[in-house]
Amino acid sequence: MKYQFVAAHKAEHCLTRLCPALGVGRSGYYAWRRRPASARARANECLVEQMRQAPSADEERYGAVKLRRALVASGVACGRHRTARLRRVHGLEARRI
């Protein structure tokens, strides 16, 4: 989180002041920038894409429970809480009638 904050605000402030203010080192920030995405992050990106495509056949947005059931029926293993968290983070809201 701190490194993301530094990346977002480095145009406004210099790194030599931002990093010590947040309690991180500049070398740690540069190492974070070069580090590839984790396997979990890549799996989450793939799951979000599948979540966006799952209800498209019915032209409606599912809630976490119904979306998880649709994903499991199509062969994707995921949990209800993970589905709910990813929906919330990526702004995929259910269609309200």
Residue frames as a rotation matrix with the C-alpha (Angstrom) as fourth column:
MET 1
0.566 0.825 0.000 0.00
0.825 -0.566 0.000 0.00
0.000 0.000 -1.000 0.00
LYS 2
0.457 -0.445 -0.770 2.76
0.172 -0.805 0.568 2.43
-0.872 -0.393 -0.291 0.86
TYR 3
-0.637 -0.739 0.218 4.58
0.327 -0.004 0.945 1.79
-0.698 0.673 0.244 -2.39
GLN 4
-0.165 0.665 0.728 1.37
0.974 -0.004 0.225 2.37
0.153 0.747 -0.647 -4.35
PHE 5
0.773 0.403 -0.489 0.94
0.526 -0.839 0.140 5.67
-0.354 -0.365 -0.861 -2.54
VAL 6
-0.057 -0.883 -0.465 4.52
0.079 -0.469 0.880 6.65
-0.995 0.013 0.096 -3.41
ALA 7
-0.685 -0.190 0.703 3.94
0.663 0.238 0.710 5.72
-0.302 0.952 -0.037 -7.07
ALA 8
0.242 0.893 0.380 0.73
0.958 -0.281 0.049 7.76
0.151 0.352 -0.924 -7.19
HIS 9
0.936 0.194 -0.292 2.26
0.283 -0.911 0.301 10.88
-0.208 -0.365 -0.908 -5.62
LYS 10
0.087 -0.996 -0.033 5.84
0.771 0.046 0.636 10.87
-0.631 -0.080 0.771 -6.90
ALA 11
-0.091 -0.074 0.993 4.99
0.849 -0.527 0.038 13.49
0.520 0.847 0.111 -9.52
GLU 12
0.727 0.472 0.498 3.96
0.155 -0.820 0.551 15.93
0.668 -0.323 -0.670 -6.77
HIS 13
0.788 -0.477 0.390 6.74
-0.550 -0.258 0.794 15.18
-0.278 -0.840 -0.466 -4.25
CYS 14
0.049 -0.847 -0.530 10.29
-0.826 0.264 -0.498 13.91
0.561 0.462 -0.687 -4.52
LEU 15
0.545 0.148 -0.825 11.08
0.059 0.975 0.213 10.33
0.837 -0.165 0.523 -3.54
THR 16
-0.506 -0.832 -0.228 13.73
0.331 0.057 -0.942 11.42
0.797 -0.552 0.246 -1.05
ARG 17
-0.774 0.298 0.560 10.97
-0.614 -0.570 -0.546 13.00
0.157 -0.766 0.624 1.08
LEU 18
0.229 0.947 -0.225 8.08
-0.845 0.308 0.437 10.63
0.483 0.090 0.871 0.38
CYS 19
0.179 -0.184 -0.967 9.86
0.046 0.983 -0.179 7.40
0.983 -0.013 0.184 1.29
PRO 20
-0.829 -0.504 -0.243 11.16
0.251 0.054 -0.966 8.47
0.500 -0.862 0.082 4.73
ALA 21
-0.608 0.669 0.428 7.82
-0.782 -0.598 -0.176 10.07
0.138 -0.441 0.887 5.56
LEU 22
0.473 0.820 -0.323 6.10
-0.762 0.564 0.316 6.72
0.442 0.097 0.892 4.97
GLY 23
0.304 -0.431 0.850 8.86
-0.739 0.456 0.496 4.70
-0.601 -0.778 -0.180 6.61
VAL 24
0.831 -0.080 0.550 10.04
0.352 0.841 -0.410 2.89
-0.430 0.535 0.727 3.49
GLY 25
-0.141 -0.960 -0.241 13.33
0.106 -0.257 0.961 2.92
-0.984 0.110 0.138 1.65
ARG 26
0.228 0.156 -0.961 13.85
-0.847 -0.455 -0.275 4.11
-0.481 0.876 0.029 -1.90
SER 27
-0.752 -0.563 -0.342 15.55
-0.658 0.664 0.355 0.85
0.027 0.492 -0.870 -2.78
GLY 28
-0.705 0.581 0.406 12.48
0.256 0.743 -0.619 -1.02
-0.661 -0.333 -0.672 -1.56
TYR 29
0.257 0.807 -0.531 10.27
-0.293 -0.459 -0.839 1.15
-0.921 0.372 0.119 -3.76
TYR 30
-0.043 -0.348 -0.937 12.40
-0.992 -0.096 0.082 0.46
-0.118 0.933 -0.341 -6.84
ALA 31
-0.957 -0.262 0.121 12.47
-0.259 0.965 0.038 -3.26
-0.127 0.005 -0.992 -6.04
TRP 32
-0.288 0.936 0.203 8.65
0.170 0.259 -0.951 -3.22
-0.942 -0.239 -0.234 -5.74
ARG 33
0.290 0.392 -0.873 8.37
-0.709 -0.525 -0.471 -1.58
-0.643 0.756 0.126 -9.18
ARG 34
-0.403 -0.559 -0.725 10.50
-0.901 0.380 0.208 -4.29
0.159 0.737 -0.657 -10.82
ARG 35
-0.804 0.085 0.588 8.80
-0.220 0.876 -0.429 -7.18
-0.552 -0.475 -0.686 -9.04
PRO 36
-0.781 0.567 -0.260 6.32
-0.156 0.225 0.962 -9.13
0.604 0.792 -0.087 -11.21
ALA 37
0.021 0.888 0.459 2.74
-0.933 -0.148 0.329 -9.62
0.360 -0.435 0.825 -10.11
SER 38
-0.643 -0.227 0.732 2.19
-0.605 0.736 -0.303 -12.54
-0.470 -0.637 -0.610 -7.73
ALA 39
-0.945 0.305 -0.120 0.43
0.174 0.778 0.603 -15.72
0.277 0.549 -0.788 -8.79
ARG 40
-0.383 0.838 -0.389 -2.55
0.795 0.085 -0.601 -14.76
-0.471 -0.539 -0.698 -6.63
ALA 41
-0.239 0.262 -0.935 -2.81
-0.214 -0.953 -0.212 -11.33
-0.947 0.150 0.284 -8.26
ARG 42
-0.835 -0.088 -0.544 -2.68
-0.550 0.086 0.831 -12.89
-0.026 0.992 -0.120 -11.74
ALA 43
-0.804 0.582 -0.124 -5.34
0.572 0.813 0.107 -15.43
0.163 0.015 -0.987 -10.73
ASN 44
-0.255 0.716 -0.650 -7.52
0.499 -0.479 -0.722 -12.61
-0.828 -0.509 -0.236 -9.40
GLU 45
-0.504 0.021 -0.864 -7.22
-0.592 -0.736 0.328 -10.72
-0.629 0.676 0.383 -12.70
CYS 46
-0.934 0.152 -0.322 -8.25
-0.150 0.652 0.743 -13.83
0.323 0.742 -0.587 -14.60
LEU 47
-0.605 0.733 -0.310 -11.17
0.783 0.477 -0.400 -14.41
-0.145 -0.485 -0.862 -12.22
VAL 48
-0.322 0.475 -0.819 -12.37
0.022 -0.861 -0.508 -10.82
-0.946 -0.182 0.267 -12.58
GLU 49
-0.733 0.032 -0.679 -12.43
-0.669 -0.217 0.711 -11.21
-0.125 0.976 0.181 -16.37
GLN 50
-0.838 0.448 -0.312 -14.49
0.314 0.862 0.397 -14.38
0.447 0.235 -0.863 -16.00
MET 51
-0.474 0.675 -0.565 -16.78
0.663 -0.148 -0.734 -12.59
-0.579 -0.723 -0.377 -13.56
ARG 52
-0.479 0.264 -0.837 -17.38
-0.439 -0.898 -0.031 -9.82
-0.760 0.353 0.546 -16.09
GLN 53
-0.740 0.137 -0.659 -18.23
-0.614 0.261 0.744 -12.35
0.275 0.955 -0.109 -18.81
ALA 54
-0.950 0.312 0.003 -20.37
0.284 0.871 -0.401 -14.74
-0.128 -0.381 -0.916 -16.73
PRO 55
-0.220 0.960 -0.171 -23.67
0.440 -0.059 -0.896 -12.81
-0.871 -0.273 -0.410 -16.60
SER 56
-0.680 -0.094 -0.727 -23.29
-0.443 -0.738 0.510 -11.26
-0.584 0.669 0.460 -20.07
ALA 57
-0.928 0.368 0.056 -25.49
0.288 0.616 0.733 -13.93
0.235 0.696 -0.678 -21.67
ASP 58
-0.094 0.941 -0.324 -28.48
0.995 0.101 0.005 -12.78
0.038 -0.322 -0.946 -19.60
GLU 59
-0.285 -0.111 0.952 -27.54
0.337 -0.941 -0.009 -9.08
0.897 0.318 0.306 -19.78
GLU 60
0.813 0.474 0.338 -27.78
-0.144 -0.398 0.906 -8.74
0.564 -0.785 -0.255 -16.03
ARG 61
-0.285 -0.911 0.297 -25.37
-0.553 -0.097 -0.828 -8.43
0.783 -0.401 -0.476 -13.13
TYR 62
0.396 0.376 -0.838 -25.31
0.347 0.784 0.515 -11.14
0.850 -0.495 0.180 -10.49
GLY 63
0.723 -0.181 0.666 -24.71
-0.673 -0.402 0.621 -10.80
0.155 -0.898 -0.412 -6.77
ALA 64
-0.248 -0.949 0.195 -21.81
-0.969 0.242 -0.054 -12.62
0.004 -0.203 -0.979 -5.11
VAL 65
-0.241 0.192 0.951 -23.70
-0.382 0.882 -0.275 -15.83
-0.892 -0.430 -0.139 -4.37
LYS 66
0.761 0.610 0.219 -25.34
-0.014 0.353 -0.936 -16.20
-0.648 0.710 0.277 -7.78
LEU 67
0.611 -0.627 -0.483 -22.13
-0.767 -0.319 -0.557 -15.19
0.195 0.711 -0.676 -9.56
ARG 68
-0.389 -0.767 0.510 -20.14
-0.855 0.506 0.110 -17.79
-0.342 -0.393 -0.853 -7.64
ARG 69
0.122 0.520 0.846 -22.69
-0.085 0.854 -0.513 -20.46
-0.989 -0.009 0.148 -8.54
ALA 70
0.945 0.222 -0.238 -22.43
-0.228 -0.070 -0.971 -19.51
-0.233 0.972 -0.015 -12.22
LEU 71
0.214 -0.949 -0.231 -18.62
-0.957 -0.156 -0.247 -19.63
0.198 0.274 -0.941 -12.08
VAL 72
-0.423 -0.336 0.842 -18.55
-0.610 0.793 0.010 -22.99
-0.670 -0.509 -0.540 -10.30
ALA 73
0.521 0.695 0.495 -21.04
-0.024 0.591 -0.806 -24.38
-0.853 0.408 0.325 -12.84
SER 74
0.913 -0.223 -0.341 -18.70
-0.381 -0.176 -0.907 -23.32
0.142 0.959 -0.246 -15.63
GLY 75
0.715 -0.614 -0.334 -15.76
0.558 0.789 -0.258 -25.06
0.422 -0.002 0.907 -13.93
VAL 76
-0.090 -0.730 0.677 -14.06
-0.101 -0.670 -0.736 -22.16
0.991 -0.134 -0.013 -12.17
ALA 77
0.159 0.066 -0.985 -13.13
0.886 0.431 0.172 -22.81
0.436 -0.900 0.010 -8.54
CYS 78
-0.612 -0.319 0.723 -13.69
-0.014 -0.911 -0.413 -19.78
0.790 -0.262 0.554 -6.32
GLY 79
-0.617 0.351 -0.705 -15.11
0.787 0.264 -0.558 -18.92
-0.010 -0.899 -0.439 -2.93
ARG 80
0.405 0.888 0.220 -18.05
0.858 -0.452 0.245 -16.69
0.317 0.089 -0.944 -2.06
HIS 81
0.657 -0.178 -0.733 -16.00
0.402 -0.740 0.540 -14.23
-0.638 -0.649 -0.414 -0.01
ARG 82
-0.505 -0.862 0.037 -13.31
0.434 -0.217 0.875 -13.93
-0.746 0.457 0.484 -2.68
THR 83
-0.378 0.470 0.798 -16.00
0.879 -0.088 0.468 -13.34
0.291 0.878 -0.380 -5.29
ALA 84
0.693 0.688 -0.217 -17.63
0.719 -0.633 0.288 -10.68
0.060 -0.356 -0.933 -3.10
ARG 85
0.270 -0.676 -0.686 -14.31
0.355 -0.592 0.723 -8.94
-0.895 -0.439 0.080 -2.41
LEU 86
-0.715 -0.583 0.385 -13.31
0.543 -0.117 0.831 -8.84
-0.439 0.804 0.401 -6.08
ARG 87
0.028 0.807 0.590 -16.75
0.922 -0.249 0.296 -7.56
0.386 0.535 -0.751 -7.09
ARG 88
0.771 0.281 -0.572 -16.48
0.559 -0.728 0.395 -4.80
-0.305 -0.625 -0.719 -4.52
VAL 89
-0.063 -0.909 -0.412 -12.93
0.340 -0.407 0.848 -3.80
-0.938 -0.087 0.335 -5.46
HIS 90
-0.864 -0.330 0.381 -13.65
0.431 -0.089 0.898 -3.71
-0.262 0.940 0.219 -9.20
GLY 91
-0.689 0.608 -0.395 -17.07
-0.506 -0.793 -0.339 -2.04
-0.519 -0.033 0.854 -8.93
LEU 92
-0.789 0.462 -0.405 -19.14
-0.103 0.549 0.829 -4.94
0.605 0.696 -0.386 -10.28
GLU 93
-0.746 0.572 0.342 -22.48
-0.516 -0.170 -0.840 -4.29
-0.422 -0.803 0.422 -8.67
ALA 94
-0.696 0.587 0.414 -25.59
0.625 0.779 -0.054 -6.42
-0.354 0.221 -0.909 -8.95
ARG 95
-0.762 0.535 0.365 -28.49
-0.021 -0.583 0.812 -5.15
0.647 0.611 0.456 -11.01
ARG 96
-0.853 0.503 -0.143 -31.21
0.164 -0.002 -0.986 -3.94
-0.496 -0.864 -0.081 -8.69
ILE 97
-0.616 0.716 0.329 -34.81
0.561 0.105 0.821 -4.28
0.553 0.691 -0.466 -9.74
